[in-house]
Amino acid sequence: MELAEALSDRASSAAPGLLAALLRRESAEGAVTVRITEVEAYSGDGSDPAAHTHRGPTSRNQVMFGPPGTLYVYFSYGMHWCANVVCAPLGDGEAVLLRAGQVVEGIELARGRRPAARRDVELASGPARLTQALGITGVDNGVSLLDNRSGLSLSRAAEALPSSCIRTGPRVGITKAATLPWRFWLDGDPTVSRFRGR
């Protein structure tokens, strides 16, 4: 299945397919590529009070309503950027938060962007760290990850992951609908966030 087609599915179904996908940023500084290791789905059907689209379209969340494959970037807690891949049919308001990844290209550039990281495994381990390593900010909100015109591109893993490699559990860092098992991660990967119940 092509990536664009896969992203047209509901966020909770598309999310596991983003594991091991490659998110690449090309800039004047060089290129950084992150292999996605942890994601979290947010539904736009009105049943998910933690989704930014729960109350309908606003100027802040408009990007989440599509099209699939668009990058939705928001500022969290007034401190850092978080990146999401828009999913589901146009107008549904669903996205997958990119929670963690492993830098597989451009590690020196990523280190420069993340000087607080003590080890390379920490460079993109967490939503804010991931955006910092890739140099993603609010300027990137609304760009397509599928046409490679913005310098940001997303590609699927070369081979499908066996289901035995994927774990799922409650979402974290939220208070509403946190028990939905819509967080997905690569089993045993050291970049995955550390949370109880994992």
N, CA, C and O atoms as a DFTB+ gen file, in Angstrom:
792 C
 N C O
     1  1       0.837      -1.187       0.000
     2  2       0.000       0.000       0.000
     3  2       0.883       1.252       0.000
     4  3       1.850       1.330       0.757
     5  1       0.554       2.218      -0.839
     6  2       1.306       3.461      -0.899
     7  2       1.082       4.279       0.372
     8  3       0.052       4.144       1.032
     9  1       2.056       5.130       0.708
    10  2       1.975       5.918       1.920
    11  2       0.746       6.830       1.917
    12  3       0.039       6.919       2.921
    13  1       0.488       7.504       0.800
    14  2      -0.656       8.410       0.729
    15  2      -1.953       7.672       1.002
    16  3      -2.833       8.189       1.690
    17  1      -2.075       6.469       0.466
    18  2      -3.275       5.666       0.686
    19  2      -3.388       5.251       2.152
    20  3      -4.472       5.297       2.733
    21  1      -2.268       4.849       2.742
    22  2      -2.276       4.417       4.143
    23  2      -2.669       5.564       5.068
    24  3      -3.361       5.344       6.063
    25  1      -2.241       6.776       4.755
    26  2      -2.549       7.925       5.593
    27  2      -3.995       8.381       5.450
    28  3      -4.473       9.191       6.244
    29  1      -4.691       7.866       4.444
    30  2      -6.100       8.196       4.272
    31  2      -6.987       7.387       5.206
    32  3      -8.199       7.598       5.250
    33  1      -6.395       6.466       5.950
    34  2      -7.134       5.649       6.909
    35  2      -7.286       6.424       8.219
    36  3      -6.647       7.460       8.399
    37  1      -8.126       5.930       9.137
    38  2      -8.277       6.543      10.448
    39  2      -6.918       6.596      11.134
    40  3      -6.067       5.736      10.906
    41  1      -6.718       7.607      11.972
    42  2      -5.427       7.794      12.632
    43  2      -5.014       6.572      13.442
    44  3      -3.843       6.191      13.434
    45  1      -5.967       5.952      14.145
    46  2      -5.629       4.796      14.981
    47  2      -5.204       3.593      14.151
    48  3      -4.502       2.713      14.649
    49  1      -5.622       3.547      12.894
    50  2      -5.202       2.465      11.999
    51  2      -3.919       2.815      11.266
    52  3      -3.089       1.944      11.008
    53  1      -3.753       4.094      10.930
    54  2      -2.569       4.528      10.190
    55  2      -1.334       4.610      11.086
    56  3      -0.212       4.435      10.612
    57  1      -1.534       4.871      12.366
    58  2      -0.412       5.112      13.282
    59  2       0.626       3.995      13.300
    60  3       1.815       4.287      13.170
    61  1       0.228       2.712      13.456
    62  2       1.264       1.666      13.490
    63  2       2.084       1.597      12.201
    64  3       3.249       1.201      12.221
    65  1       1.477       1.980      11.094
    66  2       2.192       1.965       9.816
    67  2       3.249       3.032       9.692
    68  3       4.072       2.988       8.778
    69  1       3.241       4.001      10.606
    70  2       4.279       5.041      10.591
    71  2       5.520       4.619      11.367
    72  3       6.559       5.273      11.274
    73  1       5.423       3.545      12.123
    74  2       6.600       3.056      12.843
    75  2       7.650       2.575      11.848
    76  3       7.341       1.854      10.900
    77  1       8.875       2.978      12.074
    78  2      10.036       2.693      11.215
    79  2      10.032       3.517       9.937
    80  3      10.930       3.365       9.109
    81  1       9.030       4.399       9.753
    82  2       9.049       5.318       8.619
    83  2      10.178       6.326       8.818
    84  3      10.637       6.540       9.940
    85  1      10.620       6.937       7.732
    86  2      11.725       7.881       7.781
    87  2      11.226       9.294       7.525
    88  3      10.631       9.568       6.482
    89  1      11.465      10.186       8.469
    90  2      11.138      11.600       8.308
    91  2      12.457      12.336       8.081
    92  3      13.349      12.305       8.928
    93  1      12.570      12.992       6.937
    94  2      13.834      13.610       6.522
    95  2      13.658      15.118       6.367
    96  3      12.665      15.593       5.815
    97  1      14.634      15.848       6.860
    98  2      14.648      17.302       6.716
    99  2      15.909      17.708       5.973
   100  3      17.020      17.427       6.423
   101  1      15.738      18.367       4.835
   102  2      16.861      18.900       4.079
   103  2      16.848      20.413       4.223
   104  3      15.807      21.046       4.046
   105  1      17.998      20.995       4.543
   106  2      18.104      22.438       4.704
   107  2      19.489      22.883       4.278
   108  3      20.323      22.059       3.904
   109  1      19.735      24.178       4.333
   110  2      21.055      24.708       3.989
   111  2      22.134      24.165       4.913
   112  3      23.306      24.105       4.539
   113  1      21.739      23.768       6.127
   114  2      22.695      23.218       7.091
   115  2      23.088      21.783       6.770
   116  3      24.153      21.318       7.175
   117  1      22.225      21.086       6.040
   118  2      22.437      19.677       5.740
   119  2      21.141      18.907       5.925
   120  3      20.069      19.497       6.058
   121  1      21.247      17.592       5.932
   122  2      20.063      16.734       6.057
   123  2      20.099      15.955       7.365
   124  3      21.155      15.512       7.816
   125  1      18.924      15.800       7.963
   126  2      18.754      14.944       9.133
   127  2      17.580      14.021       8.838
   128  3      16.532      14.467       8.371
   129  1      17.759      12.735       9.112
   130  2      16.682      11.766       8.938
   131  2      16.451      11.048      10.261
   132  3      17.389      10.605      10.925
   133  1      15.184      10.945      10.623
   134  2      14.793      10.264      11.853
   135  2      13.906       9.076      11.512
   136  3      12.944       9.201      10.754
   137  1      14.239       7.933      12.077
   138  2      13.402       6.732      11.949
   139  2      12.405       6.751      13.102
   140  3      12.799       6.755      14.268
   141  1      11.122       6.764      12.778
   142  2      10.076       6.905      13.788
   143  2       9.950       5.620      14.606
   144  3       9.851       4.523      14.056
   145  1       9.957       5.779      15.929
   146  2       9.892       4.609      16.822
   147  2       8.676       4.622      17.749
   148  3       8.358       3.601      18.360
   149  1       7.995       5.757      17.860
   150  2       6.844       5.854      18.753
   151  2       5.878       6.911      18.235
   152  3       6.294       8.003      17.846
   153  1       4.602       6.589      18.229
   154  2       3.570       7.501      17.730
   155  2       2.335       7.417      18.622
   156  3       2.215       6.523      19.460
   157  1       1.419       8.369      18.426
   158  2       0.192       8.399      19.208
   159  2      -0.924       8.960      18.332
   160  3      -0.758      10.019      17.727
   161  1      -2.049       8.270      18.257
   162  2      -3.154       8.661      17.372
   163  2      -4.179       9.528      18.094
   164  3      -4.433       9.360      19.287
   165  1      -4.761      10.459      17.341
   166  2      -5.834      11.326      17.833
   167  2      -6.954      11.356      16.804
   168  3      -6.734      11.665      15.633
   169  1      -8.167      11.028      17.266
   170  2      -9.316      10.878      16.378
   171  2     -10.095      12.177      16.233
   172  3     -10.145      12.993      17.154
   173  1     -10.693      12.354      15.079
   174  2     -11.485      13.551      14.821
   175  2     -12.966      13.292      14.729
   176  3     -13.707      14.144      14.238
   177  1     -13.424      12.136      15.189
   178  2     -14.839      11.797      15.027
   179  2     -15.733      12.334      16.149
   180  3     -16.917      12.005      16.211
   181  1     -15.170      13.153      17.026
   182  2     -15.940      13.738      18.114
   183  2     -15.896      12.946      19.406
   184  3     -16.344      13.427      20.446
   185  1     -15.356      11.727      19.349
   186  2     -15.320      10.875      20.537
   187  2     -14.014      10.999      21.321
   188  3     -13.861      10.377      22.372
   189  1     -13.079      11.794      20.819
   190  2     -11.762      11.892      21.439
   191  2     -11.552      13.303      21.990
   192  3     -11.126      14.191      21.251
   193  1     -11.844      13.525      23.272
   194  2     -11.716      14.868      23.839
   195  2     -10.283      15.376      23.931
   196  3     -10.066      16.559      24.191
   197  1      -9.302      14.502      23.722
   198  2      -7.903      14.934      23.754
   199  2      -7.439      15.466      22.401
   200  3      -6.382      16.091      22.316
   201  1      -8.208      15.228      21.349
   202  2      -7.831      15.699      20.017
   203  2      -8.034      17.204      19.919
   204  3      -9.009      17.738      20.447
   205  1      -7.129      17.879      19.256
   206  2      -7.254      19.326      19.076
   207  2      -8.490      19.684      18.256
   208  3      -8.936      20.831      18.285
   209  1      -9.040      18.732      17.537
   210  2     -10.199      18.989      16.676
   211  2     -11.518      18.611      17.340
   212  3     -12.565      18.645      16.695
   213  1     -11.481      18.259      18.592
   214  2     -12.683      17.770      19.274
   215  2     -13.856      18.752      19.189
   216  3     -15.006      18.330      19.070
   217  1     -13.579      20.036      19.248
   218  2     -14.645      21.043      19.209
   219  2     -14.838      21.648      17.826
   220  3     -15.550      22.641      17.674
   221  1     -14.207      21.052      16.815
   222  2     -14.378      21.553      15.458
   223  2     -13.223      22.423      14.987
   224  3     -12.271      22.651      15.734
   225  1     -13.301      22.910      13.752
   226  2     -12.206      23.695      13.168
   227  2     -11.993      25.039      13.859
   228  3     -12.944      25.726      14.232
   229  1     -10.727      25.392      14.018
   230  2     -10.325      26.707      14.517
   231  2      -9.123      27.153      13.687
   232  3      -8.609      26.388      12.871
   233  1      -8.682      28.372      13.892
   234  2      -7.502      28.834      13.156
   235  2      -6.274      28.018      13.545
   236  3      -5.374      27.826      12.728
   237  1      -6.230      27.539      14.785
   238  2      -5.069      26.760      15.241
   239  2      -5.055      25.361      14.646
   240  3      -4.004      24.885      14.218
   241  1      -6.207      24.692      14.611
   242  2      -6.219      23.276      14.228
   243  2      -6.617      23.009      12.790
   244  3      -6.725      21.849      12.393
   245  1      -6.838      24.047      11.997
   246  2      -7.352      23.880      10.638
   247  2      -6.540      22.874       9.814
   248  3      -7.100      22.108       9.030
   249  1      -5.228      22.887       9.998
   250  2      -4.349      21.983       9.237
   251  2      -4.703      20.521       9.493
   252  3      -4.528      19.679       8.612
   253  1      -5.194      20.213      10.684
   254  2      -5.511      18.828      11.029
   255  2      -6.658      18.249      10.196
   256  3      -6.849      17.033      10.168
   257  1      -7.406      19.096       9.532
   258  2      -8.539      18.629       8.744
   259  2      -8.137      18.214       7.323
   260  3      -8.992      17.885       6.501
   261  1      -6.853      18.232       7.050
   262  2      -6.390      17.630       5.808
   263  2      -5.700      18.588       4.877
   264  3      -5.624      19.794       5.114
   265  1      -5.198      18.003       3.802
   266  2      -5.317      16.607       3.385
   267  2      -4.341      15.685       4.125
   268  3      -3.409      16.155       4.778
   269  1      -4.564      14.368       4.019
   270  2      -3.643      13.413       4.644
   271  2      -2.216      13.624       4.134
   272  3      -1.996      13.959       2.970
   273  1      -1.264      13.419       5.029
   274  2       0.139      13.590       4.657
   275  2       0.662      14.988       4.931
   276  3       1.830      15.279       4.675
   277  1      -0.205      15.863       5.455
   278  2       0.200      17.214       5.830
   279  2       0.822      17.182       7.227
   280  3       0.446      16.359       8.063
   281  1       1.766      18.074       7.469
   282  2       2.386      18.178       8.786
   283  2       1.625      19.203       9.622
   284  3       1.470      20.354       9.214
   285  1       1.156      18.783      10.785
   286  2       0.491      19.676      11.733
   287  2       1.462      19.923      12.873
   288  3       1.836      18.989      13.582
   289  1       1.873      21.171      13.057
   290  2       2.845      21.535      14.086
   291  2       2.189      22.515      15.055
   292  3       1.578      23.497      14.634
   293  1       2.318      22.247      16.342
   294  2       1.761      23.158      17.338
   295  2       2.757      23.376      18.465
   296  3       3.651      22.561      18.694
   297  1       2.583      24.498      19.167
   298  2       3.455      24.858      20.275
   299  2       2.829      24.312      21.554
   300  3       1.669      24.602      21.847
   301  1       3.574      23.536      22.309
   302  2       3.051      22.857      23.489
   303  2       3.567      23.495      24.777
   304  3       4.768      23.702      24.946
   305  1       2.644      23.800      25.675
   306  2       2.975      24.349      26.988
   307  2       3.843      25.605      26.911
   308  3       4.570      25.925      27.852
   309  1       3.762      26.307      25.792
   310  2       4.541      27.534      25.634
   311  2       6.035      27.316      25.621
   312  3       6.805      28.247      25.856
   313  1       6.460      26.065      25.342
   314  2       7.887      25.748      25.437
   315  2       8.482      25.107      24.196
   316  3       9.610      25.427      23.822
   317  1       7.735      24.191      23.537
   318  2       8.346      23.440      22.452
   319  2       7.328      23.064      21.376
   320  3       6.118      23.113      21.597
   321  1       7.844      22.688      20.213
   322  2       7.021      22.305      19.079
   323  2       6.772      20.804      19.084
   324  3       7.634      20.020      19.481
   325  1       5.588      20.418      18.640
   326  2       5.250      19.009      18.438
   327  2       4.797      18.831      16.997
   328  3       4.129      19.702      16.440
   329  1       5.157      17.708      16.395
   330  2       4.833      17.444      14.995
   331  2       3.886      16.253      14.876
   332  3       4.050      15.240      15.555
   333  1       2.906      16.396      14.010
   334  2       1.895      15.368      13.772
   335  2       1.717      15.159      12.277
   336  3       1.860      16.094      11.489
   337  1       1.407      13.937      11.896
   338  2       1.090      13.631      10.505
   339  2      -0.427      13.528      10.396
   340  3      -1.048      12.704      11.065
   341  1      -1.024      14.374       9.544
   342  2      -2.465      14.360       9.348
   343  2      -2.871      13.078       8.626
   344  3      -2.230      12.665       7.660
   345  1      -3.941      12.461       9.108
   346  2      -4.440      11.198       8.541
   347  2      -5.937      11.322       8.263
   348  3      -6.531      12.383       8.452
   349  1      -6.525      10.236       7.817
   350  2      -7.968      10.103       7.598
   351  2      -8.414      10.922       6.385
   352  3      -7.653      11.745       5.877
   353  1      -9.624      10.698       5.930
   354  2     -10.124      11.453       4.779
   355  2     -10.146      12.953       5.044
   356  3     -10.271      13.396       6.185
   357  1     -10.023      13.713       3.985
   358  2     -10.048      15.168       4.059
   359  2     -11.272      15.632       4.849
   360  3     -12.393      15.209       4.567
   361  1     -11.056      16.489       5.825
   362  2     -12.143      17.042       6.608
   363  2     -12.430      16.337       7.920
   364  3     -13.252      16.812       8.704
   365  1     -11.768      15.207       8.178
   366  2     -12.064      14.443       9.390
   367  2     -11.329      14.925      10.634
   368  3     -11.765      14.634      11.748
   369  1     -10.239      15.646      10.478
   370  2      -9.535      16.213      11.630
   371  2      -8.811      15.210      12.492
   372  3      -8.958      15.232      13.714
   373  1      -8.025      14.323      11.886
   374  2      -7.276      13.320      12.648
   375  2      -5.784      13.454      12.362
   376  3      -5.382      13.909      11.292
   377  1      -4.974      13.051      13.336
   378  2      -3.526      13.127      13.149
   379  2      -2.822      12.157      14.076
   380  3      -3.396      11.655      15.042
   381  1      -1.564      11.906      13.756
   382  2      -0.715      11.038      14.563
   383  2       0.468      11.857      15.061
   384  3       1.251      12.383      14.270
   385  1       0.589      11.959      16.379
   386  2       1.712      12.653      17.002
   387  2       2.966      11.802      16.873
   388  3       2.945      10.606      17.164
   389  1       4.054      12.417      16.440
   390  2       5.343      11.721      16.356
   391  2       6.029      11.884      17.707
   392  3       6.531      12.958      18.037
   393  1       6.042      10.805      18.481
   394  2       6.527      10.884      19.861
   395  2       8.032      10.676      20.004
   396  3       8.657      11.283      20.875
   397  1       8.617       9.836      19.170
   398  2      10.051       9.557      19.340
   399  2      10.623       8.948      18.070
   400  3       9.898       8.434      17.218
   401  1      11.941       9.022      17.969
   402  2      12.612       8.434      16.820
   403  2      14.107       8.304      17.053
   404  3      14.645       8.739      18.072
   405  1      14.754       7.697      16.081
   406  2      16.215       7.497      16.112
   407  2      16.819       8.255      14.945
   408  3      16.399       8.076      13.802
   409  1      17.799       9.099      15.221
   410  2      18.488       9.814      14.145
   411  2      19.359       8.817      13.392
   412  3      20.251       8.202      13.977
   413  1      19.105       8.658      12.107
   414  2      19.857       7.697      11.296
   415  2      20.700       8.386      10.223
   416  3      21.483       7.730       9.535
   417  1      20.547       9.678      10.078
   418  2      21.363      10.458       9.139
   419  2      21.499      11.863       9.701
   420  3      20.557      12.399      10.284
   421  1      22.682      12.462       9.523
   422  2      22.895      13.830       9.979
   423  2      23.047      13.951      11.477
   424  3      22.575      14.912      12.085
   425  1      23.706      12.976      12.070
   426  2      23.787      12.946      13.525
   427  2      24.556      14.145      14.098
   428  3      24.219      14.626      15.179
   429  1      25.571      14.627      13.397
   430  2      26.331      15.780      13.898
   431  2      25.460      17.030      13.905
   432  3      25.519      17.827      14.842
   433  1      24.657      17.202      12.866
   434  2      23.750      18.344      12.809
   435  2      22.692      18.244      13.904
   436  3      22.357      19.237      14.549
   437  1      22.172      17.040      14.105
   438  2      21.189      16.825      15.166
   439  2      21.801      17.111      16.539
   440  3      21.138      17.681      17.406
   441  1      23.046      16.723      16.738
   442  2      23.720      17.016      18.009
   443  2      23.838      18.518      18.226
   444  3      23.672      19.006      19.344
   445  1      24.128      19.253      17.145
   446  2      24.226      20.706      17.248
   447  2      22.905      21.350      17.622
   448  3      22.872      22.355      18.332
   449  1      21.815      20.766      17.142
   450  2      20.484      21.290      17.462
   451  2      20.007      20.850      18.844
   452  3      19.106      21.460      19.420
   453  1      20.618      19.786      19.372
   454  2      20.205      19.229      20.663
   455  2      21.412      19.115      21.600
   456  3      21.771      18.013      22.015
   457  1      22.043      20.257      21.935
   458  2      23.255      20.192      22.764
   459  2      23.028      19.619      24.156
   460  3      23.980      19.183      24.804
   461  1      21.794      19.611      24.623
   462  2      21.522      19.077      25.964
   463  2      21.524      17.550      25.996
   464  3      21.588      16.951      27.069
   465  1      21.456      16.920      24.823
   466  2      21.432      15.450      24.783
   467  2      22.788      14.902      25.213
   468  3      23.823      15.260      24.651
   469  1      22.767      14.037      26.206
   470  2      24.016      13.444      26.694
   471  2      24.448      12.256      25.855
   472  3      25.636      11.955      25.735
   473  1      23.443      11.575      25.266
   474  2      23.731      10.405      24.433
   475  2      22.949      10.524      23.128
   476  3      21.911      11.185      23.084
   477  1      23.437       9.896      22.080
   478  2      22.765       9.973      20.780
   479  2      21.360       9.387      20.826
   480  3      20.493       9.811      20.063
   481  1      21.123       8.429      21.700
   482  2      19.805       7.806      21.810
   483  2      18.764       8.823      22.291
   484  3      17.564       8.608      22.114
   485  1      19.217       9.934      22.901
   486  2      18.312      10.955      23.412
   487  2      18.014      12.060      22.393
   488  3      17.193      12.935      22.669
   489  1      18.653      12.041      21.239
   490  2      18.530      13.149      20.291
   491  2      17.096      13.404      19.843
   492  3      16.690      14.559      19.712
   493  1      16.319      12.340      19.603
   494  2      14.935      12.497      19.130
   495  2      13.969      11.674      19.971
   496  3      12.901      11.283      19.500
   497  1      14.352      11.413      21.223
   498  2      13.546      10.594      22.120
   499  2      12.566      11.477      22.888
   500  3      12.864      11.937      23.990
   501  1      11.400      11.707      22.297
   502  2      10.380      12.583      22.856
   503  2       9.905      13.547      21.794
   504  3      10.672      13.890      20.894
   505  1       8.658      13.996      21.869
   506  2       8.102      14.854      20.810
   507  2       8.881      16.139      20.574
   508  3       9.127      16.506      19.425
   509  1       9.276      16.832      21.647
   510  2      10.012      18.083      21.494
   511  2      11.427      17.835      20.984
   512  3      11.935      18.599      20.163
   513  1      12.054      16.786      21.460
   514  2      13.411      16.455      21.015
   515  2      13.418      16.104      19.533
   516  3      14.334      16.482      18.802
   517  1      12.406      15.387      19.100
   518  2      12.308      15.002      17.691
   519  2      12.228      16.236      16.797
   520  3      12.939      16.323      15.796
   521  1      11.368      17.191      17.153
   522  2      11.255      18.394      16.319
   523  2      12.542      19.214      16.365
   524  3      12.941      19.789      15.352
   525  1      13.195      19.275      17.524
   526  2      14.450      20.013      17.623
   527  2      15.525      19.388      16.742
   528  3      16.234      20.094      16.025
   529  1      15.646      18.068      16.797
   530  2      16.666      17.379      16.005
   531  2      16.472      17.617      14.514
   532  3      17.441      17.710      13.761
   533  1      15.213      17.714      14.092
   534  2      14.901      17.923      12.672
   535  2      14.798      19.399      12.301
   536  3      14.689      19.735      11.122
   537  1      14.833      20.277      13.291
   538  2      14.700      21.701      13.008
   539  2      13.292      22.096      12.596
   540  3      13.112      23.045      11.833
   541  1      12.289      21.375      13.097
   542  2      10.889      21.663      12.775
   543  2      10.348      22.720      13.734
   544  3      10.520      22.615      14.948
   545  1       9.688      23.746      13.174
   546  2       9.052      24.793      13.974
   547  2       7.676      25.089      13.385
   548  3       7.225      24.412      12.461
   549  1       7.024      26.098      13.926
   550  2       5.706      26.477      13.445
   551  2       5.686      26.902      11.993
   552  3       4.633      26.864      11.356
   553  1       6.822      27.304      11.454
   554  2       6.905      27.678      10.041
   555  2       6.539      26.491       9.150
   556  3       6.080      26.670       8.022
   557  1       6.745      25.287       9.663
   558  2       6.499      24.076       8.882
   559  2       5.052      23.591       8.968
   560  3       4.685      22.628       8.295
   561  1       4.246      24.232       9.768
   562  2       2.845      23.836       9.895
   563  2       2.147      23.935       8.536
   564  3       2.171      24.982       7.889
   565  1       1.530      22.838       8.117
   566  2       0.766      22.839       6.877
   567  2       1.516      22.364       5.645
   568  3       0.923      22.280       4.570
   569  1       2.820      22.047       5.767
   570  2       3.543      21.581       4.586
   571  2       3.183      20.119       4.290
   572  3       2.829      19.363       5.194
   573  1       3.276      19.743       3.038
   574  2       3.040      18.356       2.660
   575  2       4.306      17.548       2.868
   576  3       5.402      17.982       2.513
   577  1       4.143      16.368       3.448
   578  2       5.278      15.455       3.623
   579  2       5.399      14.489       2.457
   580  3       6.293      13.642       2.443
   581  1       4.510      14.606       1.480
   582  2       4.447      13.624       0.400
   583  2       5.024      14.112      -0.921
   584  3       5.274      13.301      -1.812
   585  1       5.246      15.443      -1.074
   586  2       5.712      15.929      -2.385
   587  2       7.156      16.410      -2.389
   588  3       7.679      16.771      -3.444
   589  1       7.816      16.422      -1.223
   590  2       9.241      16.764      -1.105
   591  2       9.570      18.175      -1.599
   592  3      10.715      18.440      -1.966
   593  1       8.598      19.077      -1.616
   594  2       8.869      20.440      -2.064
   595  2       9.288      21.359      -0.925
   596  3       9.872      22.416      -1.165
   597  1       8.998      20.969       0.306
   598  2       9.265      21.838       1.451
   599  2      10.603      21.561       2.124
   600  3      11.017      22.306       3.012
   601  1      11.276      20.504       1.710
   602  2      12.493      20.081       2.402
   603  2      12.214      19.039       3.458
   604  3      13.140      18.440       4.005
   605  1      10.930      18.815       3.754
   606  2      10.525      17.759       4.679
   607  2       9.830      16.664       3.902
   608  3       8.949      16.942       3.089
   609  1      10.211      15.427       4.140
   610  2       9.581      14.319       3.419
   611  2       9.470      13.098       4.332
   612  3      10.271      12.893       5.244
   613  1       8.459      12.312       4.052
   614  2       8.185      11.106       4.834
   615  2       8.143       9.918       3.896
   616  3       7.496       9.970       2.850
   617  1       8.828       8.847       4.263
   618  2       8.795       7.621       3.455
   619  2       8.614       6.426       4.378
   620  3       9.101       6.411       5.508
   621  1       7.909       5.434       3.876
   622  2       7.640       4.240       4.683
   623  2       8.884       3.386       4.821
   624  3       9.838       3.519       4.055
   625  1       8.859       2.509       5.811
   626  2       9.944       1.543       5.983
   627  2      10.037       0.669       4.739
   628  3       9.028       0.387       4.093
   629  1      11.242       0.245       4.411
   630  2      11.451      -0.570       3.219
   631  2      10.650      -1.860       3.277
   632  3      10.160      -2.331       2.250
   633  1      10.512      -2.435       4.461
   634  2       9.761      -3.679       4.631
   635  2       8.744      -3.521       5.752
   636  3       8.992      -2.817       6.730
   637  1       7.615      -4.170       5.605
   638  2       6.580      -4.107       6.636
   639  2       7.089      -4.743       7.927
   640  3       7.763      -5.772       7.902
   641  1       6.761      -4.125       9.040
   642  2       7.174      -4.669      10.330
   643  2       6.259      -5.814      10.733
   644  3       5.046      -5.720      10.547
   645  1       6.804      -6.881      11.273
   646  2       5.924      -7.927      11.814
   647  2       5.180      -7.396      13.022
   648  3       5.730      -6.596      13.780
   649  1       3.968      -7.813      13.215
   650  2       3.151      -7.308      14.322
   651  2       3.799      -7.599      15.678
   652  3       3.523      -6.906      16.657
   653  1       4.648      -8.607      15.738
   654  2       5.304      -8.944      17.007
   655  2       6.282      -7.857      17.460
   656  3       6.681      -7.836      18.624
   657  1       6.672      -6.951      16.552
   658  2       7.609      -5.874      16.891
   659  2       6.901      -4.643      17.440
   660  3       7.548      -3.738      17.966
   661  1       5.581      -4.603      17.322
   662  2       4.816      -3.409      17.680
   663  2       4.064      -3.613      18.991
   664  3       3.391      -4.625      19.184
   665  1       4.188      -2.654      19.870
   666  2       3.449      -2.668      21.123
   667  2       2.458      -1.506      21.117
   668  3       2.653      -0.513      20.416
   669  1       1.407      -1.642      21.896
   670  2       0.411      -0.580      22.000
   671  2      -0.023      -0.434      23.450
   672  3      -0.008      -1.396      24.218
   673  1      -0.413       0.788      23.813
   674  2      -0.839       1.042      25.186
   675  2      -1.487       2.396      25.292
   676  3      -1.705       3.060      24.279
   677  1      -1.803       2.827      26.515
   678  2      -2.475       4.102      26.734
   679  2      -1.637       5.287      26.260
   680  3      -0.407       5.231      26.245
   681  1      -2.317       6.342      25.879
   682  2      -1.633       7.574      25.514
   683  2      -1.107       8.242      26.785
   684  3      -1.594       7.979      27.885
   685  1      -0.118       9.099      26.619
   686  2       0.531       9.713      27.782
   687  2       0.591      11.224      27.630
   688  3       0.468      11.762      26.529
   689  1       0.784      11.902      28.770
   690  2       0.926      13.348      28.735
   691  2      -0.385      14.084      28.553
   692  3      -0.386      15.290      28.306
   693  1      -1.516      13.372      28.672
   694  2      -2.830      13.986      28.544
   695  2      -3.697      13.511      29.705
   696  3      -3.378      12.523      30.365
   697  1      -4.787      14.217      29.946
   698  2      -5.679      13.817      31.035
   699  2      -6.996      13.253      30.525
   700  3      -7.642      12.471      31.223
   701  1      -7.406      13.639      29.312
   702  2      -8.674      13.175      28.756
   703  2      -8.447      11.987      27.834
   704  3      -7.548      12.011      26.993
   705  1      -9.257      10.954      27.992
   706  2      -9.200       9.761      27.134
   707  2      -7.800       9.161      27.059
   708  3      -7.403       8.610      26.032
   709  1      -7.066       9.272      28.147
   710  2      -5.684       8.772      28.161
   711  2      -5.623       7.253      28.073
   712  3      -4.607       6.700      27.652
   713  1      -6.691       6.577      28.464
   714  2      -6.644       5.114      28.504
   715  2      -6.833       4.468      27.129
   716  3      -6.651       3.258      26.989
   717  1      -7.192       5.248      26.127
   718  2      -7.309       4.665      24.786
   719  2      -5.957       4.077      24.382
   720  3      -4.934       4.746      24.530
   721  1      -5.929       2.847      23.878
   722  2      -4.647       2.212      23.545
   723  2      -4.122       2.657      22.179
   724  3      -3.889       1.833      21.295
   725  1      -3.943       3.944      22.022
   726  2      -3.563       4.507      20.722
   727  2      -2.139       5.024      20.683
   728  3      -1.782       5.806      19.801
   729  1      -1.326       4.595      21.629
   730  2       0.118       4.846      21.532
   731  2       0.750       3.568      21.032
   732  3       0.477       2.485      21.549
   733  1       1.592       3.697      20.027
   734  2       2.245       2.538      19.406
   735  2       3.741       2.770      19.406
   736  3       4.200       3.890      19.183
   737  1       4.514       1.701      19.658
   738  2       5.964       1.848      19.685
   739  2       6.634       0.555      19.252
   740  3       6.033      -0.519      19.253
   741  1       7.898       0.695      18.884
   742  2       8.716      -0.455      18.503
   743  2       9.244      -1.112      19.766
   744  3       9.935      -0.481      20.566
   745  1       8.922      -2.353      19.932
   746  2       9.280      -3.088      21.139
   747  2      10.795      -3.094      21.351
   748  3      11.562      -3.455      20.458
   749  1      11.204      -2.689      22.547
   750  2      12.615      -2.755      22.916
   751  2      13.485      -1.644      22.372
   752  3      14.684      -1.622      22.650
   753  1      12.925      -0.720      21.607
   754  2      13.750       0.348      21.048
   755  2      14.136       1.333      22.155
   756  3      13.266       1.783      22.900
   757  1      15.425       1.676      22.278
   758  2      15.869       2.529      23.386
   759  2      15.436       3.984      23.280
   760  3      15.555       4.726      24.255
   761  1      14.935       4.414      22.118
   762  2      14.516       5.810      21.976
   763  2      13.080       6.037      22.430
   764  3      12.650       7.181      22.577
   765  1      12.337       4.960      22.654
   766  2      10.930       5.084      23.046
   767  2      10.818       5.699      24.429
   768  3      11.629       5.415      25.311
   769  1       9.802       6.553      24.619
   770  2       9.581       7.210      25.906
   771  2       9.423       6.194      27.025
   772  3       8.917       5.092      26.814
   773  1       9.857       6.573      28.204
   774  2       9.745       5.705      29.365
   775  2       8.499       6.064      30.161
   776  3       8.435       7.138      30.759
   777  1       7.528       5.193      30.173
   778  2       6.313       5.423      30.941
   779  2       5.889       4.139      31.613
   780  3       6.112       3.052      31.080
   781  1       5.278       4.253      32.778
   782  2       4.745       3.075      33.459
   783  2       3.655       2.443      32.619
   784  3       2.918       3.143      31.925
   785  1       3.549       1.158      32.675
   786  2       2.528       0.455      31.916
   787  2       2.976       0.100      30.529
   788  3       2.188      -0.410      29.732
   789  1       4.251       0.365      30.217
   790  2       4.773       0.091      28.896
   791  2       4.933      -1.351      28.628
   792  3       5.369      -1.733      27.542
